[in-house]
Amino acid sequence: MNNSYLIPANSKKSQLILGFFKPVDLIILVVGCVWSLVMLLLIPEATLLVIVLILLPALISAFLVMPVPHYHNILQLITNVVNFYTGRRQYYWKGWSIYERFNTNSK
């Protein structure tokens, strides 16, 4: 008899806060909401456009940490793009064309 252990499909979800958030996600969400709340308290008279602009940090931070299917989120995509374009990380292409590029045998 095979004594193997099956890992449940939701094992990663149990490591997250409330099943959705990493600690950095909650920090981003709290900072965005607190920033919007402070701005709402500091600006006494505001039109509808100003209120929307004040709520924009909370909306953007909520959009960044919003869980999307397959355990990816928008924040990780933005982090990868920023790391690539600022030169902090270099990605190497290892697709099908790498063999054509380094092929020394010409036909």
C-alpha positions as protocol buffer text, in pm:
chain_id: "A"
residue {
  index: 1
  type: MET
  ca { x: 0 y: 0 z: 0 }
}
residue {
  index: 2
  type: ASN
  ca { x: 127 y: 347 z: -90 }
}
residue {
  index: 3
  type: ASN
  ca { x: 163 y: 568 z: 219 }
}
residue {
  index: 4
  type: SER
  ca { x: 164 y: 904 z: 43 }
}
residue {
  index: 5
  type: TYR
  ca { x: 18 y: 1224 z: 180 }
}
residue {
  index: 6
  type: LEU
  ca { x: -200 y: 1439 z: -41 }
}
residue {
  index: 7
  type: ILE
  ca { x: -156 y: 1812 z: 8 }
}
residue {
  index: 8
  type: PRO
  ca { x: -493 y: 1988 z: 8 }
}
residue {
  index: 9
  type: ALA
  ca { x: -556 y: 2231 z: -275 }
}
residue {
  index: 10
  type: ASN
  ca { x: -613 y: 2521 z: -35 }
}
residue {
  index: 11
  type: SER
  ca { x: -292 y: 2478 z: 168 }
}
residue {
  index: 12
  type: LYS
  ca { x: -147 y: 2809 z: 44 }
}
residue {
  index: 13
  type: LYS
  ca { x: -467 y: 2990 z: 133 }
}
residue {
  index: 14
  type: SER
  ca { x: -430 y: 2889 z: 498 }
}
residue {
  index: 15
  type: GLN
  ca { x: -98 y: 3076 z: 518 }
}
residue {
  index: 16
  type: LEU
  ca { x: -265 y: 3406 z: 423 }
}
residue {
  index: 17
  type: ILE
  ca { x: -431 y: 3652 z: 659 }
}
residue {
  index: 18
  type: LEU
  ca { x: -809 y: 3602 z: 636 }
}
residue {
  index: 19
  type: GLY
  ca { x: -734 y: 3358 z: 355 }
}
residue {
  index: 20
  type: PHE
  ca { x: -666 y: 3641 z: 107 }
}
residue {
  index: 21
  type: PHE
  ca { x: -393 y: 3882 z: 217 }
}
residue {
  index: 22
  type: LYS
  ca { x: -18 y: 3876 z: 272 }
}
residue {
  index: 23
  type: PRO
  ca { x: 117 y: 4115 z: 538 }
}
residue {
  index: 24
  type: VAL
  ca { x: 244 y: 4357 z: 273 }
}
residue {
  index: 25
  type: ASP
  ca { x: -102 y: 4362 z: 115 }
}
residue {
  index: 26
  type: LEU
  ca { x: -262 y: 4468 z: 443 }
}
residue {
  index: 27
  type: ILE
  ca { x: 3 y: 4736 z: 497 }
}
residue {
  index: 28
  type: ILE
  ca { x: -67 y: 4883 z: 152 }
}
residue {
  index: 29
  type: LEU
  ca { x: -443 y: 4872 z: 210 }
}
residue {
  index: 30
  type: VAL
  ca { x: -422 y: 5032 z: 556 }
}
residue {
  index: 31
  type: VAL
  ca { x: -187 y: 5309 z: 436 }
}
residue {
  index: 32
  type: GLY
  ca { x: -416 y: 5393 z: 142 }
}
residue {
  index: 33
  type: CYS
  ca { x: -728 y: 5399 z: 359 }
}
residue {
  index: 34
  type: VAL
  ca { x: -567 y: 5602 z: 637 }
}
residue {
  index: 35
  type: TRP
  ca { x: -431 y: 5851 z: 383 }
}
residue {
  index: 36
  type: SER
  ca { x: -778 y: 5897 z: 235 }
}
residue {
  index: 37
  type: LEU
  ca { x: -936 y: 5929 z: 580 }
}
residue {
  index: 38
  type: VAL
  ca { x: -685 y: 6196 z: 686 }
}
residue {
  index: 39
  type: MET
  ca { x: -745 y: 6390 z: 366 }
}
residue {
  index: 40
  type: LEU
  ca { x: -1123 y: 6370 z: 421 }
}
residue {
  index: 41
  type: LEU
  ca { x: -1077 y: 6513 z: 769 }
}
residue {
  index: 42
  type: LEU
  ca { x: -837 y: 6790 z: 658 }
}
residue {
  index: 43
  type: ILE
  ca { x: -1035 y: 6926 z: 364 }
}
residue {
  index: 44
  type: PRO
  ca { x: -1352 y: 7089 z: 502 }
}
residue {
  index: 45
  type: GLU
  ca { x: -1543 y: 7182 z: 186 }
}
residue {
  index: 46
  type: ALA
  ca { x: -1517 y: 6953 z: -109 }
}
residue {
  index: 47
  type: THR
  ca { x: -1697 y: 6909 z: -435 }
}
residue {
  index: 48
  type: LEU
  ca { x: -1774 y: 6569 z: -581 }
}
residue {
  index: 49
  type: LEU
  ca { x: -1456 y: 6574 z: -791 }
}
residue {
  index: 50
  type: VAL
  ca { x: -1241 y: 6656 z: -486 }
}
residue {
  index: 51
  type: ILE
  ca { x: -1403 y: 6377 z: -284 }
}
residue {
  index: 52
  type: VAL
  ca { x: -1331 y: 6129 z: -564 }
}
residue {
  index: 53
  type: LEU
  ca { x: -968 y: 6248 z: -575 }
}
residue {
  index: 54
  type: ILE
  ca { x: -943 y: 6216 z: -196 }
}
residue {
  index: 55
  type: LEU
  ca { x: -1079 y: 5859 z: -208 }
}
residue {
  index: 56
  type: LEU
  ca { x: -844 y: 5765 z: -492 }
}
residue {
  index: 57
  type: PRO
  ca { x: -558 y: 5636 z: -265 }
}
residue {
  index: 58
  type: ALA
  ca { x: -799 y: 5400 z: -88 }
}
residue {
  index: 59
  type: LEU
  ca { x: -945 y: 5280 z: -418 }
}
residue {
  index: 60
  type: ILE
  ca { x: -602 y: 5228 z: -577 }
}
residue {
  index: 61
  type: SER
  ca { x: -467 y: 5041 z: -275 }
}
residue {
  index: 62
  type: ALA
  ca { x: -778 y: 4821 z: -265 }
}
residue {
  index: 63
  type: PHE
  ca { x: -738 y: 4749 z: -637 }
}
residue {
  index: 64
  type: LEU
  ca { x: -369 y: 4659 z: -588 }
}
residue {
  index: 65
  type: VAL
  ca { x: -434 y: 4402 z: -317 }
}
residue {
  index: 66
  type: MET
  ca { x: -757 y: 4263 z: -458 }
}
residue {
  index: 67
  type: PRO
  ca { x: -721 y: 3888 z: -499 }
}
residue {
  index: 68
  type: VAL
  ca { x: -770 y: 3760 z: -851 }
}
residue {
  index: 69
  type: PRO
  ca { x: -799 y: 3398 z: -965 }
}
residue {
  index: 70
  type: HIS
  ca { x: -503 y: 3161 z: -965 }
}
residue {
  index: 71
  type: TYR
  ca { x: -331 y: 3331 z: -668 }
}
residue {
  index: 72
  type: HIS
  ca { x: -195 y: 3624 z: -869 }
}
residue {
  index: 73
  type: ASN
  ca { x: -258 y: 3987 z: -797 }
}
residue {
  index: 74
  type: ILE
  ca { x: -206 y: 4315 z: -972 }
}
residue {
  index: 75
  type: LEU
  ca { x: 57 y: 4428 z: -720 }
}
residue {
  index: 76
  type: GLN
  ca { x: 292 y: 4144 z: -818 }
}
residue {
  index: 77
  type: LEU
  ca { x: 259 y: 4233 z: -1186 }
}
residue {
  index: 78
  type: ILE
  ca { x: 336 y: 4598 z: -1116 }
}
residue {
  index: 79
  type: THR
  ca { x: 632 y: 4496 z: -897 }
}
residue {
  index: 80
  type: ASN
  ca { x: 775 y: 4281 z: -1176 }
}
residue {
  index: 81
  type: VAL
  ca { x: 732 y: 4556 z: -1436 }
}
residue {
  index: 82
  type: VAL
  ca { x: 897 y: 4816 z: -1210 }
}
residue {
  index: 83
  type: ASN
  ca { x: 1186 y: 4580 z: -1128 }
}
residue {
  index: 84
  type: PHE
  ca { x: 1241 y: 4513 z: -1499 }
}
residue {
  index: 85
  type: TYR
  ca { x: 1233 y: 4875 z: -1617 }
}
residue {
  index: 86
  type: THR
  ca { x: 1442 y: 5012 z: -1327 }
}
residue {
  index: 87
  type: GLY
  ca { x: 1710 y: 4750 z: -1386 }
}
residue {
  index: 88
  type: ARG
  ca { x: 1682 y: 4591 z: -1042 }
}
residue {
  index: 89
  type: ARG
  ca { x: 1619 y: 4255 z: -1201 }
}
residue {
  index: 90
  type: GLN
  ca { x: 1715 y: 4116 z: -1537 }
}
residue {
  index: 91
  type: TYR
  ca { x: 1499 y: 3855 z: -1705 }
}
residue {
  index: 92
  type: TYR
  ca { x: 1652 y: 3611 z: -1952 }
}
residue {
  index: 93
  type: TRP
  ca { x: 1454 y: 3479 z: -2243 }
}
residue {
  index: 94
  type: LYS
  ca { x: 1454 y: 3102 z: -2255 }
}
residue {
  index: 95
  type: GLY
  ca { x: 1193 y: 3041 z: -2516 }
}
residue {
  index: 96
  type: TRP
  ca { x: 1210 y: 2850 z: -2840 }
}
residue {
  index: 97
  type: SER
  ca { x: 1413 y: 3121 z: -3019 }
}
residue {
  index: 98
  type: ILE
  ca { x: 1713 y: 3092 z: -2784 }
}
residue {
  index: 99
  type: TYR
  ca { x: 1825 y: 2785 z: -2975 }
}
residue {
  index: 100
  type: GLU
  ca { x: 1811 y: 2965 z: -3308 }
}
residue {
  index: 101
  type: ARG
  ca { x: 2016 y: 3254 z: -3171 }
}
residue {
  index: 102
  type: PHE
  ca { x: 2302 y: 3041 z: -3040 }
}
residue {
  index: 103
  type: ASN
  ca { x: 2296 y: 2774 z: -3308 }
}
residue {
  index: 104
  type: THR
  ca { x: 2643 y: 2762 z: -3469 }
}
residue {
  index: 105
  type: ASN
  ca { x: 2549 y: 2497 z: -3725 }
}
residue {
  index: 106
  type: SER
  ca { x: 2417 y: 2671 z: -4032 }
}
residue {
  index: 107
  type: LYS
  ca { x: 2233 y: 2470 z: -4294 }
}
